[in-house]
Amino acid sequence: MMGERRVMQEALFYGFSLERHIPDDHLLRKIDRFVDLTGLRAHLGPYYSDVGRPSIDPELMIRMLIVGYCFGIRSERRLCEEVHLNLAYRWFCRLGLDGEVPDHSTFSKNRHGRFRESDLLRKLFETVVARCMKERLVGGEAFAVDASMIVADAHRRRGVAKVEDLDPPSSRAVAEYLSVLDDAAFGGATSAEPKAISPVDPAARYTAAANSAAVYAYSDNYLVDLKHAVIVDVEATTAIRQAEVGAARTMLDRTAEQFDVQPARLVADGGYGSAEMLGWLVDERGIEPHVKVFDKSERTDGTFSRSTFAYDAECDLYVCPGGKELRKRRRLFSSLRSDVTEDGTIVYRASKLDCDVCALKSQCCPNMPARKIARSVHEAARDKARAIAKTDAYTVSRRQRKRVEMLFAHLKRILKLDRLRLRGPNGAKDEFLLAATAQNLRKLAKLIPLPAPIFAA
């Protein structure tokens, strides 16, 4: 027969433990072991007053933000509601059953105030990276770098043509944009004027990915250790390739300074294969570039390309298919001039007398008096990258680079960061740092098993 639950009298006292109600395999229980925020409190000390009403505990707000970004809850209002109702979230935030959840406006005040002034979220990210290193998840031998476009919180059809048309007092994002006009990661990345400027988030670049409509966006740049795909650094830039290449240098320098780690090889796509970048990697950092060389020297009109000419490094000259030499030609008073042009190349020229009588002239320089070849000052580094591209190690690197792309897919699909909620360069920086922190914490939880419980005899 069907039973009926009858309660004659409610209990006067309940024995309830949050600890017993959180499953052993819950993600937050796995993550909690690696969240050590003791150093952050001391880091924030100078930004709090010694007098006045006690503030909201910054550790509580950081733990709530970690919960939000680990589970794709990026609305602060909704996050406060979820923490209020969810037992696991309360346990992780050390709130207990009757702890009061702070108002959502508290997050905004602290994000735009103490957290940014103290660079707290960068400190949090680096603390988690240091824990990954302690757990031996970072090999330090091979890094990969890449960037992904994240849509800004700006309407794609609304824009102004000039900076002068912006209203500086209207928003914090406009003031931030005006302060980074000369920053290499934003306004200083290129001299090209943007096609349109968003009035609400002008630092976002108006751009388009392949087969998609143009939008305002930022670039999320990752530097990833290839052993277990741990993110060792993250940088926010405007969505343009020059800024992304500059971010790669910034992240490599910062990782070497902060953690004393420099990889033996760097894996990246062809967008990072410029002569300047390869020269910096090989000549200044001693890093093997597993990067496709950005090269436009091959001709498509049927005439000889530069690769047809042999370079003699000892004599510093080129030899053409006809056996004639192409040398650096100096002009009058050349001792006062540099052989290097403004775009970083050295020009080698053949003799007009040799070219006039050459039987191969129609295949070499039919429309020029004599053949000339431009060689980059970083050509030795480019040659090294070309040689590496022919090895089996390069083939392995091509496959490993997909780990970075998988991180971006996880970022957008699982953590829901396909569009920013915060505006301005600082807003993008905050969101990217928190998301990368969440991804590293999830990586730790996945790869480092919980210790087996010890039962008393």
Secondary structure, DSSP 8 states (H G I E B T S, - for coil): -------SS--S-----HHHHS-TT-HHHHHHTT---HHHHHHHGGGS-SSSS----HHHHHHHHHHHHHTT---HHHHHHHHHH-HHHHHHTT-TTT-----HHHHHHHIIIIIHHTTHHHHHHHHHHHHHHHTT----SEEEEEEEEEE-SS-TT--BSSGGGS-GGG-HHHHHHHHTTT-TTTGGG-SS--S-B-SS-TTSEEE--TTS--EEEEEEEEEEETTTTEEEEEEEEESSHHHHHHHHHHHHHHHHHHH----SEEEE-GGG--HHHHHIIIIIS--EEEE--------SSSS--GGGSEEETTTTEEE-TTS-EEEE---TTGGGS-SB-TTSEEEEEE-HHHHHT-TTHHHH-TTSSS-EEEEETTHHHHHHHHHHTTSHHHHHHHHHTHHHHHHHHHHHHTS--SB-SS-HHHHHHHHHHHHHHHHHHHHHHHHS---------
